[in-house]
Amino acid sequence: MSKNVAEQLVDMLVEAGVKRIYAVTGDSLNYFNEAVRKNGKIRWIHVRNEEAGAFAAAAEAELDGIACCAGSCGPGHVHLINGLYDAHRSHVPVIAIASTIPTGEFGMDFFQETNTIKLFDDCSFYNQVATTPEQAPRMLQTALQHAIHQKGVAVFGLPGDVSQMDAVESVTSMQFFSNKPVIRPSEQELGELALLLNSEKKITLYCGIGAAEAHDEVVALASRLKAPVSFSFRGKMSIQPNNPYEVGMTGLLGQPSGYHAMHEADVVLLLGTDFPYVNFMPVKNKIIQIDERPERLGRRAKLTMGLCGNIADSLAALLPLLEEKADDSFLKSQLEFYGKVKENQQVYIKDQGEENKIQPEFVADTLNRLASTDAIFTVDTGMCCVWGARFIDGTGKRKMLGSFNHGSMANAMPMAIGAALAHPERQVIALCGDGGLSMLLGDIATIKQYNLPVKLIVFNNRALGMVKLEMEVDGLPDNETDMINPDFALVAQAMGFKGITVSKPEDVETAIAHALIEDGPVLLNIMTNPNALAMPPKIEWKQIKGMTESMTKLMLGGKMSEVFDTIKSNYKHLGEVL
């Protein structure tokens, strides 16, 4: 073959559907970079930090099915780790090119040497290094098959010297197979499940991201069983829209209605969810779980039944076996309670806050009203997740991306980069915490470099808000959670795009409306209430006790004004959950 290995691999990535490679070029990656330039069908996206590139690739992969990032030898690919962990735990197919030192220097403690096998072993389904031209195409094909079908990260180690060698034609298949088999429980298992569901009166469905392609089947099942439908954060955008049976989320970010619907049911049917918080899972009722990955069955709750199946396939086979229930009293009571919860949520939206203490709920609600019906939202881990979970509605076309499983800070802005590059025709709105944005602040230069029309909405509460709340609930006075921030609006302006600080509630709607119609990137630095609390759907006595202890310690430490502000800002909210 007349091509070198790097050129051969780039051809394969094009064939697999890769459109972009997020990377910082250098040394061992340079021949691979040149191959991308010569090919012309893949775009090299020059991020400022490889971690941001991995987050961007994770976002693109979740939206479009496959994405790629790369890092040069040593520190370059080490920076990928956090974003790759996020992609892997979110089960999105990302191929990572980990370029390495020359093969002749392996094991010699060479400059920038790392052991990529050890390094990436815990955040990948495939992780190998090609040391000969014969291995390279076979390994990349295998890596891509692992990423696509196991839904996670595959790491392909590419030494710089190997990338320059003459390519060798593979002796095995070079095709990429994207199969979608039908997966559902056996006839006997479906019959037993139908018998149980037909015999019970109060049933609640709880849906995760695994049910994302089964919206219509879930609604049909809820209609047949007269069952309320709750959902996880990742399941919200798919399950909530056009669903007359939905009662919101449960969990730390959720609402009392989702929690109650699960705990007051006789049977809870878990569909495509691996919800991690066992303390929110009911224990006195029957729990049935259906999941495409059988190794997940029963690891979050004691199950009456555990079944393996794709949710859409399984429900399509189950529905004909179910009797239509006549009694809808349980469903009606849960929907009525949900209505009251949503009404209570309006308290802070109507209050709006005051200068430099704008209520974040009001900001999120305004975004929800003004954003397009097919907007892509990204949310930083922490308080931004709370506001996104509770106030951004699914429409059937919207998407919401976040570090929902890995829980990393700093994900919203780089995920918005990947989303905007993959879908320039759609609004991309990042809900950023001031702590999260600060952590990878340099990559807003990437937004400007490619003139991406990303809207960065900074919930600037001058603190690590969720950490502060965690400490207070545990009875600890918050310590070193304060943020001394730069003027983020001026930072955006220095980077070359529009930045605006919003300090007054009456300016919020106009600022957001103008930002959303702006052609290029915009950063809105919104000064939100640092004492806004995210109340969980159920308050435990130990949480009340912990908060009381924390406030007492603050008072004894001379911080009476902070205690007063916290009480003043949140006393209305207690009615939602007590």
N, C-alpha and C positions, 0 to 999 in steps of 0.2 A: 504494500500500500504506500502511496506517496504522502500520506498525512502522517503527522506525528501523533503521539498518544493524546495530547491535550485536544487537538482538533477532532480526533475520533470521539472523544468523550463529549465534547460540545455538540457534535452531530447527534449523539444519542440522547442528550438532554432535550434538544429541540424535538426529536421524535417522540419523547415522553410527554411533551406539552409544557416544558418549562419556558417561561417568558422572560424571567429576570433572574439575576444573581446578585444578592445583596452582600457586599464585601468591601474590605479595605485591601487594595492590591499591595503587592510587595514581594520581593525576593522569590521565594519558592512558588508563588502564585503567578508570577509575571508571564510565563509561557501560556498558562491557562487563560489569563486575561487577554493575551494577544490572540488566542484562538477564538475567544468570544468576539473580539473586534473584527476579525477576518470573516467570521461566519455571518454576522449581521442580523441574525434572527433572534438573538437573545440580547437583552439590555443589561449592561453592567451598572448597578446602582451603587454609587460611591457613598456609603454611609460613613459617619465619623467614628462610630464604635461598632465593632462586630456584634455586640450584644443587641444593639438596636436593629442590626440587619437580621438577626435570628428572630426577633420579635416580629419584624415586618414580614419575614417569610412565613412565620406561623399564621399571621393574619391572612395573607394571600392564600395559603394552603387551605385554611378553613373555609374561605369563600369560594375557591376555584378548584380545589382537589389536589394540587401538587405545587410545591415551590422549592426554591434552592437558595442557600446561603453558603458563604465560603470564608475561610480564614487562613492566613499564611502561617508559616511554621511557628511553633512555640506560642508566644503571647497572642498572636493573631487568632489562632483557633481556640485558645483558652477563653478568650472573650465571648465566644459563641455559647458557652456552657449554659448560662442562665436562660437565654431565649430558647435553646434546644430542650432544656428541661420542661419549659412551659409547653412547647409544641408537643413533646412526647406525652406529657400528662394530659394534654387536651385531646390526644388521639387524632392529630392532623398530620398528613404525610409531608414531611420535609426531608429533602436530601441535603446533607451538609458535606461540602468538600473541605476536608481538613488537610491542607497542604503541609508537608513535612520536610525535614532536612534531607540531604542526599543519602541514598541507601548505603553508600560506603562508610558513612559516619555513624550508622545506627549503633547504639550501645557504647559509644565512646565519650559520653558526656559532652557532646558537641554544643556549640553556641545555639541557643534557643531549642535544644532538644526536649521533646516531651514524649511520653508513652501514650499515644492516642488510644490504644486499646484499653488501657486502664482508665484513661481520662473520660472517655465517652461511654463506657460500658453500662452505666446506670441510667443513661438517658437515650437509649437507642435500642431498636430491634435488630439492627445489623451494624456491624462495626469492624471493618477490616482495612488493611493497608495493602495496596498493590505494589509489589516490588519488581515486577517484570511487565513488559508490554503485553505478554500473553494473558496475564491475569486481569489487566485493567478493564477491558470491555465486559468480560464475564462477571467481574465483581460489581461493576456499576449496574448492569442489568439486574443482578440479584438484589442489590441495594434498593433499586427502585421498586422491585416487586415486593420487598419487605415493607417499604414505606407505604405503598398504596394499599396493600391487602391487610397488613396488620395495623394500619392507621397509626403511624408514629414516625419517629426519626430513624433515618438510616445514615450512617457516617461512612464516607468513602475517603480513606487516607491516600493522598497522592504526593509522593516525594517529588521534589522539584526536578530531579534529574530524570525520573521516569517520564514526566510530562513532556520532555524534549525528545524522547526516543522515538524511533520509527514505529508506527502503529502496526499491529499484527491482527489479521482478520480472525474473529472468534470462531472456535470450532463448535460452539453451542448457539442456541437461539438468541437473536438480538431483538426479538419482538417484545412488546410490553402488553401484558394481558390485564385488562381491567374488568374482571368478572363480577357479576351480581347474582349469586345463587339465591334460590329461595330457601329460607331457613325458618322452620317452625317446629313446634312440639309434635309428637306423634299423635295419631288419632286417639289412642287410649288416654294420653295425658290431657288432650283437649277435652275429651269427654268427662274426665274427672274434674277438670277446672269448671266446665259448664255446669256440672251437677252441683258443685259447691256454690257458684255464683247464683244459680237459680234458687237455691234454698235460703239465701241470706237477704235481709231487708235493707241494711244500711251499708252501702259500699262507696268507698272513695277511691278515685284514680289519682296516682301521683306519677307525673311524666317527666322524664329527663331528656337530654339531647338525643338519646337513642330512639326517641319517638318523634324526632323532628320531621321525618318523612311520612308520618302516620297521622297527620292532623285530622283528616276526614274520618279515618277509622276510629280514632279516639273519641271524636264527637258522636259518631254513631253508637259506640259502645256506651258512652255516658247517657245517651238518649234511651237506649234499650234498658239500662240498669237503673235509670234515674239517679245517677251518681254525680256528685260534685267532682270537679277536676282541679287539682293543685299541680304545681310544676316547680322544677328547679330553675335557678337563674339561667342556665344555659338552655333550658327548654322553653323559656318564656316566649321568645319571639316567634316560635313555631306553633306553640300550643294555645296561647292566649287569643289570637285573632279569630273573630267570627265564631266564638265558642260561648254559647249561652250558659254553659255549665261551669265555667271557670270561677275559682274562689281565691286566686292569688297564690303566692309563694309561702313556704314555711322556711324554717332555718333562721340563722342570725340576721339575714337581710329581709326576711319575709314578713308576713302579716299574720295577725291573730286568726284570721279566717282560714288560712291554709293549715295552720297548726290545729285548729279545732276540728276541721273537717276530717283530718286524719285520725285524731284521737277519739272522736265520738263515733266513728264508724265501727261496724262489726267486722268488716273486711277491708283491708287496704291492698290495692293492686298496684305494684310498682312496675312501671313500664319504661324500660330503657334508661334507668337511672342508677347511679352508683353514689347516691347522696351520702356524704361522709360523716355527717353529724349525728351519731347514734343517740345523743341525748334529746334530739327532737323527734326521734322515731317512736311511735306508740309501742307499748309492750303488752297490752291486755286484749288485743284483738288478733284476728287471723291476718297474716301477711303473706301475699303471693308475689313472687318476683319473676318477671320475664326479661331476659337479657340475651343479647347475641353472643356475649362472652360468658360461658358457663362458670368460669373461675371466679366471677364476681358474685355468684349466687350465695346468699346467706352471710356475707361478710359484714353487713351493716345491721342485720336484725335476725331474730329467730323466725324461720319461715314455716308456714304450713305446706306450701308448695314452691318449688324452684324449677323453672322451665327455661329451656334454651330456645331462642328464636328471634328473628328480626321482628320488630313490633308490627309493622304494616302487614307482613306475611302472616304473623300469628293471629292478629285480630281479624283479618279477613277470613281465616279459617274458623275462628271461634264464634263470630257473630251469628251464623246460621244455627248454632247449637243453643243459643240463649233465648229464654222466654222474655217477652216484654213485661216489665214490672208496672203495676197499676198504681202502687202507693208511692207518691212523690213527696211525702211530708218531710223526710230527711233532707232531700235536695232543696226544697223550698226554705227550710230553716237555715241551711248553710248559706244559700244565696242572700237571704234577708240579712244575716249577720255580716256577710261580705259587703253589702250595701252600706251598713253602718260604719264598717271599718274605712271604706273609701270616703265616706262623709267626714269622719274624724280626721282623715289625712289632709283635708282641706284647711285645717286650722292654720298651719304655718304658711300655706300658699296665700291665704287671705291676709295674714299678718304682715308678710313680706319682709319685716325687719326694719332696720334703721341704718343711718349712714355708717359705713364700714362694718356693719353687722347684718348684711343682707341674708335672709333665710335661704339656705341652699335648696330646700324643698321648692321654694318659689322659683329659683333659677332653673331647676330641672323641669318643673312643670311648664315653664315658659318655653324652654327648648322643645319639649314634647309637642306643644301646640304649634310652634312655628316651623319645625323641621319637616322636610318632605316625607311622604308616606313610604319612600324607599330608601331613606337615609341609612347610612352605616354608622353606628355609634361604637366608640371604644371607650372603656372605662378603666381608670386606675384602680388598683387594689386599695381597699380602705373605705373611707366615707363616700367616695365617688361611686363605688359599687352600690352602696345603700340607696343613694339618690337615683341612680340609674335603674335599680331593681324595682323601686317603688313608684317612680314617676314617669319613666319612659315606656310608652305603650307599644305593644306589637301590633302591626297592621297586616301582617301576612307577607309584606315585602321588606320590611326593615330587618337589619341584622344588628346584633350587639356582641362585640368581641371584648374579651378581657382575660386576665390570668386567673380563671375561675378555679382551676385545680391546683396549680403551682403556687398561686397567691403572691406573685412577685410585685414589688413596687416598680414604677417607671415604665409600665407596658403600654399605656394608652397612646402616647405620642408616636412611638415607633410603629405600633400596630396601625395607626392611622396612615403612616407613610405607605405601608404595604397595601392597605385597602384603597388608598387614593390612586396608587399606580395601577392596581389591578382593575379598578372601576372608576375611571375619570369622569364618567357620565353621571355619577351619583354624589350626593352630599356626603361628606365624611366629617363627623363631629367627634372630637376627643374630649371627654370629661376628665380633666387632669387635676390631680391634687398638687398643691405647691411642693410637697415633698417628693412626689413621683416625678414631676417635671424637672425639678432641680437635679435629680440623679443622672439623667441622660440629656441634660439641657443642650449640649453641643449639637445634637442631631436636629435641632430646629434649623440649623444651617442646611441640612439635607433637604428639608421642606422647601427652603428658598432656592437651593441649587436647581431643583427640578420644578420649581414654581407650582407646587402641588396646592390645590385649593382647599387645604385642610383648615378646619375651624377648631382652634384650640381654646376650650373654655376652661379657664383655670379657677377652680374653687379655692380661693386663696384665704384659708382660715388661719394662716401663720402658725400652724402646728402640725405635728403628726397626729391627726385627729382620732383615728381609730386606735392607735397605740395609747393615746391619752385616755380614751374611754376604757380600754382594757385595764389600764393601771388603776383607774378610779373604781371600777367594778370589783377589783380584787382588794380594795381597801388601801391602795397605795396612792400617795400624792404623786401627781404626774411630775416626772423629773426628766429634763433634757429632751422634752418633746417640742419645745418652742422652735420656730423657724424665723431666722432673721433673713428675709428674702431680698433679692434685688428687685427693682421695678421691672416685672416681667414684660410689661408693655414696651418699656424702653429697650429691653433686650431684643424683643422682636423687631423693633425699629432698627436697632443696630445690625440685625441680621438681614435687613432689607425688605421687610414687609410690615403690614399694618399691625400696630399694637395699641390697644385702648384699655385704660383702667376705668372700671365702673365701681363707684363708691356708694351711690344712692339707689335705693330700690326703684324709684320712679324712672331711672335711666336704663333699667335692665332690658325691658322689652324692645325698646328702640335699638339698643346696641346689638342685641342678638339678631333682630330682623335685618339690620344693615349688614352685619357680618355674613349672614347666610346668603345674601345676594351678591356679595363681593366676588369678583372673578378669581382672585388669588387667595393666598393664605391670610388668615386673620387670627390674632391672639387677643382674647378678651380676658383681662386680669380682673376678676370679680371678687371684691372684698367681702367674703362671707363671714357669717357669725361663728367665731371660734368655739362657742359654747353650745352649738347645736348638737343634740344627742340623737343617736340612732337606737331607738328603743326596740328590743327584740320582741317577737310575737308573744312570748310568755316571760314574765319577770319572776325570778326565783327569789326567795327570801334572802339567800346568801348574796345576791346581787344588790338588794336594797341595803343590806348590812354593810357590804363592802363600800358602796357609794357613800353611806353615812360616815363610815370611818375615814374615808378619803377626804370628805369635806371638813370633818373635824380636824384632821391633821393640817389641812390648808389654813383653817382659821387660826390654829395654834401657831402656825408658821407666819402669821401676819398677812395672809392673803384673803382677807374678808371680802374684798371687792370681787375677786374671782369666784368665790362661793356664791355671792349674791347674784352675779351675772348668770351663772349656771342655772340657779333656781328660777330666776326671772325668765330666762329664755326657754325653759322646758316644762314648766309646771302644767301647761295646757296639754302637753303631749301625753301625760300620764293616763288620761282618760281613755286613750286608745287601747291600753294593754292591761290595766288593772281590773 
